[in-house]
Amino acid sequence: MMRKMLSVVALFALLLPMLVVAGGRATALAQDATPAAQDASPAAMTATMERDETVSGTIDVGMVANPQMVALQDLVASGAFSEIYPNVTIRFTVLPENEIRQVITQDVTTQAGQFDVVTIGPFEVPLWAQEGWLEEVGEEAAADPTYNLDDIFEAHKQGLSTDEGLFALPFYGESSMVFYRKDLFEQAGIEMPEEPTWEQIGEFAQQLDTEEVSGICLRGLPGWGEQLAPLTTVINAFGGRWFDEDWNAQLDSEESAAAIRFYIDTLREYGPAGAEGNGFTECETLFNNGEVAMWYDATSAAELVTDPELNPNADQVGFAFAPTQADPENHGNWLWNWSFAMAANSDAKDAGLAFMKWATSPTYFQTIAEAEGFGRAPTGARASTYQDPGYREYAGAFADIVVQSLENANPNEPTIDPVPYQGGQFVRIPEFQQLGNDVSQEFAAAIVGQQSVDDAIQAANDLANQVAQDNGYQT
């Protein structure tokens, strides 16, 4: 695939009015930013939010324990939010991804009212909004000039909307990419292409795998949002799909089965021990500790693996586009955002919206960058992030790959062959949460050797067909 050698800055100058972002090829700039306070000089950002004592209340927030959210929790504890909203109290429930997904889903779908604000994404938001479980927030966000709703990437807003409006505000957004150790590649005498294929990734994993360092880390932890997120994008890239146009399960098709075998076999042969327990956070830790040579995952990890306080080898990290396989244009179509949504039955909506707007605002990005550095700032949601001179300097080695990956991902047409569903790393139907969890358990059993990969594929396909039949998708 040919790409023009355009900088992010030039692209934004041309395309910002349409909020279309395209990046050129990434350049291998040295990572010299430190996690200490940095100069966040957002020339394109809007006015800073002003102190508001008119909003009051106590809100309960259910939040995934990803590093960016933990940084948010720490910043709230430091008093940064109270400086603007002194009469709003926040009580956080912060849990690992699989756990918080279950807790939030139980709360919202049963209308139990435990949380006022929750972190969810483009899988849940349209489905739950259609059920009347979420509050529309786009109208008030658009009316606030300090928020600058137009600054948020259009693809994220589309994924969080229905015909009735916008039902969540994105905290950070992501596509997918490959992280790798440049020094280990050099020692092995191999070179990472800017746009590798999955076949090449498998070969590299074999060549780089040693007793001290595993060749690659991929998520093996069961869960529709853990293991199946990257695995589904691999299926897409191989030319596979979950269902055909008539909702017949296709996990046992030639293309899907090849992708699943590749993923599991690569993980078993060249992945770290205990791969079945590794999700995003565990893979990040393994990569930063120098225990794996490559890692395929969300672009939102880029700031984490280039933070010298987190990764002693930060200056040796390289980046590549998400791999292709059957079609050089299909990189898997990963597109996600972790967003804040408000429960429609919340009794503290003004306070909830105040928190949501602050946490997803340019003001928050500037505050966290100045306090703790860009490594803990949420990225991938706003165009202005990639216009910030300090951030561009910090993220020079990967910013172009990130913005182009975000711009090219097409979750509305995620596969090579047509499908009746949307979603790059998921199938947007209500039943997919349980189906995905069940299927991921089958694949985890194959990873640990409790069953063969072919048996796991057949079991997964049977589960998918059963869901399609029981819920009226198949006619």
N, C-alpha and C positions, 0 to 999 in steps of 0.2 A: 504494500500500500504506500503510495507516494503522499507525502505531506509537505506543504510549503514551510519554509523556514521562517515563520513569523513569530515574533515574540508575543507574549500575553498582553503586553502593554499596547502594542500596535493593534492587536485584534480588538481589544476593548475600545480603543479610540474609534475604530470603524463600526463596531457592532454593539456597543453598550446600549444604544437606544432600543435595540430589539432584544436585549438580554440574551444574545447568542454568543457563546464563548467558544473559541477554537484556539488551541495552542499549537505551537510548532514543536519540533523535535526537542526533547530535553537535552540540556547541556550539562556536562559533568563538572559542576562547580563544587569547590570544596565546602564542606559543612563546618563553618567556623562560628555559627551562632551559639551562644550559651543560654542555658535555661534561666539565667538570672534576668532581672528586669531589662526589657529591651525597648528600643525607641519605636513605639507604635505611632507612626505618623500618617494616619489615614486621610490623605488629601481629599479623597472622594467621599469620605464618610459624612453623614449628616450631623446635625447639632447634637450635643450631649444631652441626655435626659436630665431634667431638672427635678429638684426635690419636690415631693408631693405628699403633704400630710393629710389630704382629704380622703385617701383610700385607706381602709382599715380592715382587719379581719385576720383569721388564722386559717391557713390552708395546709392540707396534707398532700404531699407530692410523692408519687411512686416513680422511682427512677432506676434505670439500669446502671450497674456498677462499672461502666466503662471509664477509662482514665479521664476523658474530657468531662464526664458528669461528676466524677470525684473531685476534679478541680473546681467545678461549679459549687459543689457542696462546701468545699474549703473556703471559697471566696465569700459565700454567704455567711459562713461562720466567722469570717474576719470582720464582718460588719459592712461590707461594700453595698449589699442590697439595702440594708437599713439606712444608709446615708441618703438614699433616694426615697424609699418608702418606710419611714420610721414606725408606722403604725400597722405594718403587716408582719405577721409571724409565720415562719415556714417550718413545717415538720416533715423531714425526709424519711422515706423508707427506701433504702438503697440495697439492691440484691443483685447477684449474678444474673446474666441474661435469661437463662432457662427458668430460673426461679421467679424473677420479676414478671416475665411474660405470663406465667401461670397465675400469679397473684393478681395482676392487673386484669387479665382476661376474665377471671372469676368475678372480680369486683364489678367491672363494667357491664358484662353480659347479664349479670344477675341484678344489676342496679342496687348493689349493696350500699354504695355511698361511702366506702372507706376513703377514697381519694377524690380530691378536687381536680388535680392536674396529674397527668401520667405521661410517660415517655413511650410512644408507639411510633409506627412508621407507615409507609404507603401500602403495606398489606392490610393493616387493620382499619386505618382511617376511613377510606371510602365505604367499607362494609359496615362499620359501626355508625358512621354518620347516617347512612340510609336507614338504620334501625332507630334513629332518634336518640342515640346514647351520647352524642357529642354536641358541644355548643359551637355554633358558627362564630369564628373569630376574625375573619378576614375584613369585614366591614370596619370594625373599630381599629384594626391594625392599619388599614389603608388611610384612615382619617387622621392618624397621628404622624405629623411631619418628621418627628425625631426618629420614627421607626423605619421609614423608607421601605415599604413593602415591595416596591418595584425593584429593589436591589437584589431580592432573592431570586435565584435561578428559576426560570419558568418551569423547567421539568419537575422540580421539587413541588412547586405550587400545584401543578397539574395532578401529581400523585397524591396530594393531600386534599383534593377537592371533589365535590359532586356538583350537580347542576344547581344545588342550593347554596353554594359558596365554599369558602376555605375553612377547614375544620381543624387545622393544626398549624403550628409555626415551627419551621425546621431549626434545630439547634446546630447540627452539623450534617453534612452530606458526604456521600462516598460512591465511588465506583470500585474497581478492583485493579490490582497491579502486582508485579513480582518484585520482591525485595531480595537482594543477594549481596554476598560478601565479595567485593572486587578483589581483595587480596587472595582469597582462596581460589577464585577463578584464575587469577594470574599464576598462582603456584601450580595449578593443575594444567596450565597451558591451554585454557579454553576461553572463549569470549562469548558473552551474552549478547544476542541480537537485541535491537531495540524492540522488535516485535517477534518474539519467539513463538514456536508452535509447542503444543503439549508434548509432542514426540521429542522435541529437543529438550524440554524441561526434564522429561524422564531420563534421557541420556545424561544430562548434566548431573542429575541426582545420583545416578550410578557412579559417575566419575568422581564426584565430590564426597561420597559417603566413606567415612573412615571410622575407626573405633572411637575416636575423640569427638568427631563432628558428624552429625547425621546429614544426609544429602538434602533433605527438604522437610519442612513442616507444613502440613495441611490439617485442617480441622477434622478431628475424628469424633469429638464429643457429640453424643446423640442430641438431637433437637432440630426442629425445622429451621430455626434461625441460626443454628451453629453449624453442624456438619453439612446439612443439606444446602446451606447458602452457597458455599463455594462449589460443592459437588454439582448442584443444578446448573451452574454456569459452565462447568466442564461438559455436562451433557449437552447444553446448547451449542457449545463450540464444536463438539464432535458431530453435530448434525442430528442429535437425538431430541426427544421431547417427552413430557410426562403423558400426554394424551394426544390422539389425533383429532381431527375435526369433528368426529362423531363421539368423542369422549371414550374411545377405547384406549385402555392403558397401553403405553408404548415403552415402558422401562425395560422390557425384554427384547425390544427391537435390536437389530444389528448395531445401529449407531449408539443408542443409549447404553446397551450392554457393554460395548467397547469402552465407553467413557467410564462407566462404573468400575469395570475391571481395572482399567488404568489407574483410577484414583485409589482404589483399595490396595492393589498390588504394589503401587509406588509407595504408598504409606507403610505397608507391611515390610517391604524390602529396604527402603532407604529413609524411612521416617524414624523419629525418636522413639525410645521405649515408652510404653504407656500411651500410645497415640490415640487410643480410644477415649482418653480423658482430656484431650487437648482441644480447647476452644480458642477464641480470639485472644483472650488474655494470656492463656498458657503458651500459645505459639509466640506471642510478642515477647514474653519473658525468656523463652528458649532462644529466640533469635538475638535478643539483646545480650544474653549471657554467652553468646558465641558457641552455642551447642548445635546450631543448624546452619547450613550454608545458604539455603534459600527459603523463602516463605511467600506463598501466594495468599493474598487476603485483601482486605478493604484498603482503599487509598488513604483512609483516615489514620492509618498507622504510620504514615510517612513522617509526621512530626515526632512520633514516639521513638522511632528507630534512629532518628538523627539527633536526638537529645543526648549530649555527652554525659549528662548525669545518669541517664538510664542505660545508655549503651556505650561501653568503653571503646567500641570499634565504630563509632558513629561516622568517622571520616572515611571508613572503608565500605559504606553502604552504597550499592548501586540500585538502579530502578529500571524496570522495563514494563511495557504495556502488558495487559492481561493476555495470556496466550490464545492463539487461534488453533484450529486444526482442520476442519472440513472446508471452511470458507475464510479467506483472509480478512473479510469484513466483519466476521462474527467473533468478537472477543468475549462472549458469554453474556453480555448485556446486564451486568450487575449495576443496579442503581437503587440506592437506599438513602434514607435520612432518618436519624433519630430526632423526633419532633415532640413538642409539648402540645397536648390536647387537653381540653377541659371537659369534665363530665357534665352532661346536661342537667344532672340533678344536684350539682354543687350548690351549696347555700352561701358561697363566698366568691361569686363570679368576678366581682371587681378586683378583689385581691388576687385571685387566680390569674386574671388577664394581666394585671400589673407585673406579676412575676414572669409570666410567659413572654411578654414583650421585652422586659429587661434582659432575660437570659438569652434571647435570640437576637438582640439588637447590636448595632455597631458599637454602642456604648459599652456593652459587655466585652466584645472582642478587644476593644482598646484597653479596658480596665485589666483584663486577665493577662494581656500581652505585656503591659507595663509592670504588672505585679510579679508575674512568674515566667514570662517568656512565651514565645510562640509555640513552644512544644506542648503547652497545656491549653492552647486556644482552640476553639471549635472552628473548623474550616469546611470548605466544600459546599456551603449553603448560599453565600453572598458574593456577588460580583466584586464588591468593594474590597474584599479580602485580598484579591489578586491585583489590586491597584495600589495597595499599601506598600510604600517603598521599603520599609523595614522587613515586611513579610517576604517581599520578592527577593530581597537579599538573602534571607534565611532559607527560603524554599527554592532557590535557583535550580537545584539538581532534580527536582521532581514536579514543580508547579505546572509546567507545560503538559506533562503526562497526565496529571490529575485533571486539569480543566478539559483537555481533549477527550479523556475517558468519560467524564461527566457529560460532555456535549454529544458524544457518539453513542452512548448507551441508549438502547431503545427497548424498554421493558414492555411496550405495547405490541411489539413484534419481536419477541426474544429468540425465536428459533429460526432455523433455515426453512423447514417445512411449516405450513400453516398450522396454527393451534387455536382452540376456542377460548383461550384464557390469556390473561395478562400477567406479567411479572417476570423479571429476569432471573432472580434467585428463589422464586416461590411461585405457586399457582394461586392466584387471587380468587379463591372460593372459601366460604366459611369453614368447610370441612378440612382444609389443608393443614391447619394447626395440628389436629390429631393425626391425620394421615401422615404428615411429614414426620411427626415424632415417632410414629410406629415404624415407618419405613427406615428411619435413621437407626432405630434399634436393630433392625435386621442387618443393616450394613455394618454396624458396630460389632455385631456378633461375628461377621466375616472377618473384620479387622483383627480380632483376637483369636481367630481360628476355631470358633465354636461351630461354624458351618462353612460350607464352601461359598465362594463368591457367586457361582451360578445358582445355588440354592437361595441365597439371599436375594438375588435379582428376581427369581421366580416368585418368592414370597412377597417381595415389594410390589411386583406387578399385579399379583392377585389382590393385595390390599387396595391398590389404586382402582382396579376394576370393580371391587366390591363397593367402594365409596361412590363411584360413578353410577352404579346400578341402584344402590340403596337410596340415593338422593335425587334420582330422577334426571341425571345428566344424560345417561344413555337411554335412547328410545327404542 
